[in-house]
Amino acid sequence: MDFGPIGLFVLVVTSAASFLLARWLSKRRRDSKRERERRSEEASQSRQVRRARERERRGGRN
């Protein structure tokens, strides 16, 4: 297969576009995963704080 200058240019441009698209999608996926993990961590911290508060109230009344 012999690529002419136009074919080579198209190949380079499509390769660069593919590379940039893959990087962008990968970043979105990582950011989304990081956000889910952050929300999960906050939710578990909130439960711990709520439970500690309930224990403190029960201990104060007994």
PDB file as gemmi writes it, atoms N, CA and C in Angstrom:
CRYST1    1.000    1.000    1.000  90.00  90.00  90.00 P 1                      
ATOM      1  N   MET A   1       0.842  -1.184   0.000  1.00  0.00           N  
ATOM      2  CA  MET A   1       0.000   0.000   0.000  1.00  0.00           C  
ATOM      3  C   MET A   1       0.883   1.242   0.000  1.00  0.00           C  
ATOM      4  N   ASP A   2       0.540   2.121  -0.881  1.00  0.00           N  
ATOM      5  CA  ASP A   2       1.293   3.365  -0.987  1.00  0.00           C  
ATOM      6  C   ASP A   2       0.362   4.533  -0.677  1.00  0.00           C  
ATOM      7  N   PHE A   3       0.710   5.304   0.331  1.00  0.00           N  
ATOM      8  CA  PHE A   3      -0.085   6.461   0.707  1.00  0.00           C  
ATOM      9  C   PHE A   3       0.466   7.703   0.030  1.00  0.00           C  
ATOM     10  N   GLY A   4      -0.418   8.464  -0.594  1.00  0.00           N  
ATOM     11  CA  GLY A   4      -0.005   9.738  -1.167  1.00  0.00           C  
ATOM     12  C   GLY A   4       0.006  10.791  -0.065  1.00  0.00           C  
ATOM     13  N   PRO A   5       0.383  12.002  -0.397  1.00  0.00           N  
ATOM     14  CA  PRO A   5       0.435  13.061   0.617  1.00  0.00           C  
ATOM     15  C   PRO A   5      -0.931  13.344   1.242  1.00  0.00           C  
ATOM     16  N   ILE A   6      -1.985  13.270   0.465  1.00  0.00           N  
ATOM     17  CA  ILE A   6      -3.325  13.530   1.004  1.00  0.00           C  
ATOM     18  C   ILE A   6      -3.746  12.391   1.931  1.00  0.00           C  
ATOM     19  N   GLY A   7      -3.499  11.167   1.517  1.00  0.00           N  
ATOM     20  CA  GLY A   7      -3.831  10.024   2.363  1.00  0.00           C  
ATOM     21  C   GLY A   7      -3.061  10.046   3.669  1.00  0.00           C  
ATOM     22  N   LEU A   8      -1.797  10.408   3.591  1.00  0.00           N  
ATOM     23  CA  LEU A   8      -0.974  10.500   4.799  1.00  0.00           C  
ATOM     24  C   LEU A   8      -1.497  11.595   5.724  1.00  0.00           C  
ATOM     25  N   PHE A   9      -1.878  12.730   5.145  1.00  0.00           N  
ATOM     26  CA  PHE A   9      -2.440  13.825   5.935  1.00  0.00           C  
ATOM     27  C   PHE A   9      -3.728  13.384   6.630  1.00  0.00           C  
ATOM     28  N   VAL A  10      -4.610  12.712   5.902  1.00  0.00           N  
ATOM     29  CA  VAL A  10      -5.869  12.218   6.478  1.00  0.00           C  
ATOM     30  C   VAL A  10      -5.577  11.222   7.598  1.00  0.00           C  
ATOM     31  N   LEU A  11      -4.614  10.357   7.393  1.00  0.00           N  
ATOM     32  CA  LEU A  11      -4.235   9.379   8.407  1.00  0.00           C  
ATOM     33  C   LEU A  11      -3.746  10.060   9.683  1.00  0.00           C  
ATOM     34  N   VAL A  12      -2.898  11.072   9.548  1.00  0.00           N  
ATOM     35  CA  VAL A  12      -2.366  11.798  10.706  1.00  0.00           C  
ATOM     36  C   VAL A  12      -3.477  12.532  11.434  1.00  0.00           C  
ATOM     37  N   VAL A  13      -4.349  13.205  10.682  1.00  0.00           N  
ATOM     38  CA  VAL A  13      -5.435  13.973  11.300  1.00  0.00           C  
ATOM     39  C   VAL A  13      -6.409  13.049  12.033  1.00  0.00           C  
ATOM     40  N   THR A  14      -6.786  11.945  11.425  1.00  0.00           N  
ATOM     41  CA  THR A  14      -7.721  11.036  12.083  1.00  0.00           C  
ATOM     42  C   THR A  14      -7.077  10.364  13.301  1.00  0.00           C  
ATOM     43  N   SER A  15      -5.803  10.074  13.219  1.00  0.00           N  
ATOM     44  CA  SER A  15      -5.099   9.491  14.367  1.00  0.00           C  
ATOM     45  C   SER A  15      -5.061  10.487  15.537  1.00  0.00           C  
ATOM     46  N   ALA A  16      -4.762  11.735  15.234  1.00  0.00           N  
ATOM     47  CA  ALA A  16      -4.726  12.755  16.283  1.00  0.00           C  
ATOM     48  C   ALA A  16      -6.110  12.956  16.886  1.00  0.00           C  
ATOM     49  N   ALA A  17      -7.133  12.985  16.043  1.00  0.00           N  
ATOM     50  CA  ALA A  17      -8.501  13.155  16.542  1.00  0.00           C  
ATOM     51  C   ALA A  17      -8.903  11.971  17.430  1.00  0.00           C  
ATOM     52  N   SER A  18      -8.549  10.785  17.016  1.00  0.00           N  
ATOM     53  CA  SER A  18      -8.853   9.588  17.800  1.00  0.00           C  
ATOM     54  C   SER A  18      -8.142   9.628  19.153  1.00  0.00           C  
ATOM     55  N   PHE A  19      -6.891  10.023  19.139  1.00  0.00           N  
ATOM     56  CA  PHE A  19      -6.119  10.126  20.377  1.00  0.00           C  
ATOM     57  C   PHE A  19      -6.748  11.140  21.335  1.00  0.00           C  
ATOM     58  N   LEU A  20      -7.100  12.314  20.805  1.00  0.00           N  
ATOM     59  CA  LEU A  20      -7.691  13.355  21.657  1.00  0.00           C  
ATOM     60  C   LEU A  20      -9.060  12.943  22.190  1.00  0.00           C  
ATOM     61  N   LEU A  21      -9.855  12.292  21.371  1.00  0.00           N  
ATOM     62  CA  LEU A  21     -11.160  11.818  21.808  1.00  0.00           C  
ATOM     63  C   LEU A  21     -11.017  10.772  22.920  1.00  0.00           C  
ATOM     64  N   ALA A  22     -10.085   9.866  22.763  1.00  0.00           N  
ATOM     65  CA  ALA A  22      -9.861   8.837  23.784  1.00  0.00           C  
ATOM     66  C   ALA A  22      -9.402   9.461  25.106  1.00  0.00           C  
ATOM     67  N   ARG A  23      -8.524  10.443  25.041  1.00  0.00           N  
ATOM     68  CA  ARG A  23      -8.078  11.137  26.261  1.00  0.00           C  
ATOM     69  C   ARG A  23      -9.238  11.840  26.943  1.00  0.00           C  
ATOM     70  N   TRP A  24     -10.081  12.508  26.148  1.00  0.00           N  
ATOM     71  CA  TRP A  24     -11.215  13.241  26.699  1.00  0.00           C  
ATOM     72  C   TRP A  24     -12.199  12.286  27.364  1.00  0.00           C  
ATOM     73  N   LEU A  25     -12.518  11.176  26.709  1.00  0.00           N  
ATOM     74  CA  LEU A  25     -13.444  10.198  27.288  1.00  0.00           C  
ATOM     75  C   LEU A  25     -12.859   9.563  28.542  1.00  0.00           C  
ATOM     76  N   SER A  26     -11.570   9.287  28.530  1.00  0.00           N  
ATOM     77  CA  SER A  26     -10.913   8.700  29.696  1.00  0.00           C  
ATOM     78  C   SER A  26     -10.955   9.664  30.874  1.00  0.00           C  
ATOM     79  N   LYS A  27     -10.722  10.933  30.623  1.00  0.00           N  
ATOM     80  CA  LYS A  27     -10.766  11.933  31.690  1.00  0.00           C  
ATOM     81  C   LYS A  27     -12.172  12.043  32.264  1.00  0.00           C  
ATOM     82  N   ARG A  28     -13.180  12.041  31.410  1.00  0.00           N  
ATOM     83  CA  ARG A  28     -14.562  12.099  31.897  1.00  0.00           C  
ATOM     84  C   ARG A  28     -14.871  10.891  32.785  1.00  0.00           C  
ATOM     85  N   ARG A  29     -14.406   9.726  32.364  1.00  0.00           N  
ATOM     86  CA  ARG A  29     -14.670   8.512  33.129  1.00  0.00           C  
ATOM     87  C   ARG A  29     -13.967   8.555  34.492  1.00  0.00           C  
ATOM     88  N   ARG A  30     -12.706   9.003  34.506  1.00  0.00           N  
ATOM     89  CA  ARG A  30     -11.968   9.115  35.769  1.00  0.00           C  
ATOM     90  C   ARG A  30     -12.614  10.137  36.697  1.00  0.00           C  
ATOM     91  N   ASP A  31     -13.011  11.287  36.139  1.00  0.00           N  
ATOM     92  CA  ASP A  31     -13.659  12.315  36.957  1.00  0.00           C  
ATOM     93  C   ASP A  31     -14.971  11.824  37.530  1.00  0.00           C  
ATOM     94  N   SER A  32     -15.732  11.104  36.726  1.00  0.00           N  
ATOM     95  CA  SER A  32     -17.008  10.561  37.181  1.00  0.00           C  
ATOM     96  C   SER A  32     -16.787   9.551  38.307  1.00  0.00           C  
ATOM     97  N   LYS A  33     -15.810   8.681  38.139  1.00  0.00           N  
ATOM     98  CA  LYS A  33     -15.514   7.683  39.168  1.00  0.00           C  
ATOM     99  C   LYS A  33     -15.054   8.361  40.456  1.00  0.00           C  
ATOM    100  N   ARG A  34     -14.205   9.369  40.331  1.00  0.00           N  
ATOM    101  CA  ARG A  34     -13.710  10.100  41.490  1.00  0.00           C  
ATOM    102  C   ARG A  34     -14.874  10.783  42.231  1.00  0.00           C  
ATOM    103  N   GLU A  35     -15.813  11.340  41.482  1.00  0.00           N  
ATOM    104  CA  GLU A  35     -16.975  12.007  42.085  1.00  0.00           C  
ATOM    105  C   GLU A  35     -17.862  10.997  42.814  1.00  0.00           C  
ATOM    106  N   ARG A  36     -18.087   9.821  42.198  1.00  0.00           N  
ATOM    107  CA  ARG A  36     -18.880   8.782  42.870  1.00  0.00           C  
ATOM    108  C   ARG A  36     -18.223   8.339  44.161  1.00  0.00           C  
ATOM    109  N   GLU A  37     -16.893   8.147  44.136  1.00  0.00           N  
ATOM    110  CA  GLU A  37     -16.175   7.732  45.340  1.00  0.00           C  
ATOM    111  C   GLU A  37     -16.254   8.811  46.429  1.00  0.00           C  
ATOM    112  N   ARG A  38     -16.159  10.080  46.022  1.00  0.00           N  
ATOM    113  CA  ARG A  38     -16.239  11.180  46.983  1.00  0.00           C  
ATOM    114  C   ARG A  38     -17.619  11.220  47.632  1.00  0.00           C  
ATOM    115  N   ARG A  39     -18.680  11.068  46.821  1.00  0.00           N  
ATOM    116  CA  ARG A  39     -20.036  11.069  47.379  1.00  0.00           C  
ATOM    117  C   ARG A  39     -20.242   9.899  48.320  1.00  0.00           C  
ATOM    118  N   SER A  40     -19.735   8.743  47.955  1.00  0.00           N  
ATOM    119  CA  SER A  40     -19.869   7.561  48.803  1.00  0.00           C  
ATOM    120  C   SER A  40     -19.151   7.772  50.132  1.00  0.00           C  
ATOM    121  N   GLU A  41     -17.963   8.336  50.065  1.00  0.00           N  
ATOM    122  CA  GLU A  41     -17.196   8.601  51.281  1.00  0.00           C  
ATOM    123  C   GLU A  41     -17.925   9.604  52.182  1.00  0.00           C  
ATOM    124  N   GLU A  42     -18.485  10.648  51.598  1.00  0.00           N  
ATOM    125  CA  GLU A  42     -19.229  11.634  52.383  1.00  0.00           C  
ATOM    126  C   GLU A  42     -20.453  11.000  53.020  1.00  0.00           C  
ATOM    127  N   ALA A  43     -21.131  10.132  52.282  1.00  0.00           N  
ATOM    128  CA  ALA A  43     -22.317   9.476  52.826  1.00  0.00           C  
ATOM    129  C   ALA A  43     -21.949   8.596  54.015  1.00  0.00           C  
ATOM    130  N   SER A  44     -20.849   7.878  53.921  1.00  0.00           N  
ATOM    131  CA  SER A  44     -20.461   7.020  55.042  1.00  0.00           C  
ATOM    132  C   SER A  44     -20.031   7.862  56.232  1.00  0.00           C  
ATOM    133  N   GLN A  45     -19.385   8.976  55.986  1.00  0.00           N  
ATOM    134  CA  GLN A  45     -19.002   9.865  57.092  1.00  0.00           C  
ATOM    135  C   GLN A  45     -20.252  10.425  57.759  1.00  0.00           C  
ATOM    136  N   SER A  46     -21.246  10.775  56.977  1.00  0.00           N  
ATOM    137  CA  SER A  46     -22.481  11.319  57.535  1.00  0.00           C  
ATOM    138  C   SER A  46     -23.163  10.292  58.438  1.00  0.00           C  
ATOM    139  N   ARG A  47     -23.178   9.031  58.018  1.00  0.00           N  
ATOM    140  CA  ARG A  47     -23.785   7.989  58.858  1.00  0.00           C  
ATOM    141  C   ARG A  47     -23.016   7.849  60.159  1.00  0.00           C  
ATOM    142  N   GLN A  48     -21.700   7.906  60.089  1.00  0.00           N  
ATOM    143  CA  GLN A  48     -20.897   7.786  61.306  1.00  0.00           C  
ATOM    144  C   GLN A  48     -21.187   8.935  62.257  1.00  0.00           C  
ATOM    145  N   VAL A  49     -21.305  10.130  61.735  1.00  0.00           N  
ATOM    146  CA  VAL A  49     -21.593  11.294  62.581  1.00  0.00           C  
ATOM    147  C   VAL A  49     -22.973  11.149  63.199  1.00  0.00           C  
ATOM    148  N   ARG A  50     -23.946  10.719  62.407  1.00  0.00           N  
ATOM    149  CA  ARG A  50     -25.312  10.545  62.924  1.00  0.00           C  
ATOM    150  C   ARG A  50     -25.345   9.479  64.019  1.00  0.00           C  
ATOM    151  N   ARG A  51     -24.670   8.374  63.829  1.00  0.00           N  
ATOM    152  CA  ARG A  51     -24.645   7.318  64.844  1.00  0.00           C  
ATOM    153  C   ARG A  51     -23.962   7.782  66.120  1.00  0.00           C  
ATOM    154  N   ALA A  52     -22.881   8.525  65.978  1.00  0.00           N  
ATOM    155  CA  ALA A  52     -22.184   9.036  67.168  1.00  0.00           C  
ATOM    156  C   ALA A  52     -23.100   9.974  67.949  1.00  0.00           C  
ATOM    157  N   ARG A  53     -23.836  10.797  67.258  1.00  0.00           N  
ATOM    158  CA  ARG A  53     -24.767  11.715  67.908  1.00  0.00           C  
ATOM    159  C   ARG A  53     -25.859  10.944  68.645  1.00  0.00           C  
ATOM    160  N   GLU A  54     -26.396   9.879  68.012  1.00  0.00           N  
ATOM    161  CA  GLU A  54     -27.435   9.070  68.663  1.00  0.00           C  
ATOM    162  C   GLU A  54     -26.884   8.384  69.910  1.00  0.00           C  
ATOM    163  N   ARG A  55     -25.661   7.866  69.839  1.00  0.00           N  
ATOM    164  CA  ARG A  55     -25.067   7.232  71.021  1.00  0.00           C  
ATOM    165  C   ARG A  55     -24.886   8.244  72.146  1.00  0.00           C  
ATOM    166  N   GLU A  56     -24.482   9.436  71.792  1.00  0.00           N  
ATOM    167  CA  GLU A  56     -24.279  10.465  72.795  1.00  0.00           C  
ATOM    168  C   GLU A  56     -25.611  10.823  73.463  1.00  0.00           C  
ATOM    169  N   ARG A  57     -26.686  10.920  72.710  1.00  0.00           N  
ATOM    170  CA  ARG A  57     -28.012  11.234  73.274  1.00  0.00           C  
ATOM    171  C   ARG A  57     -28.483  10.116  74.201  1.00  0.00           C  
ATOM    172  N   ARG A  58     -28.310   8.857  73.764  1.00  0.00           N  
ATOM    173  CA  ARG A  58     -28.737   7.726  74.607  1.00  0.00           C  
ATOM    174  C   ARG A  58     -27.920   7.672  75.882  1.00  0.00           C  
ATOM    175  N   GLY A  59     -26.635   7.930  75.782  1.00  0.00           N  
ATOM    176  CA  GLY A  59     -25.771   7.911  76.956  1.00  0.00           C  
ATOM    177  C   GLY A  59     -26.126   9.022  77.919  1.00  0.00           C  
ATOM    178  N   GLY A  60     -26.560  10.176  77.451  1.00  0.00           N  
ATOM    179  CA  GLY A  60     -26.911  11.310  78.287  1.00  0.00           C  
ATOM    180  C   GLY A  60     -28.219  11.086  79.031  1.00  0.00           C  
ATOM    181  N   ARG A  61     -29.144  10.329  78.452  1.00  0.00           N  
ATOM    182  CA  ARG A  61     -30.450  10.091  79.095  1.00  0.00           C  
ATOM    183  C   ARG A  61     -30.397   8.967  80.097  1.00  0.00           C  
ATOM    184  N   ASN A  62     -29.489   8.020  79.922  1.00  0.00           N  
ATOM    185  CA  ASN A  62     -29.451   6.840  80.808  1.00  0.00           C  
ATOM    186  C   ASN A  62     -28.799   7.133  82.095  1.00  0.00           C  
TER     187      ASN A  62                                                      
END                                                                             
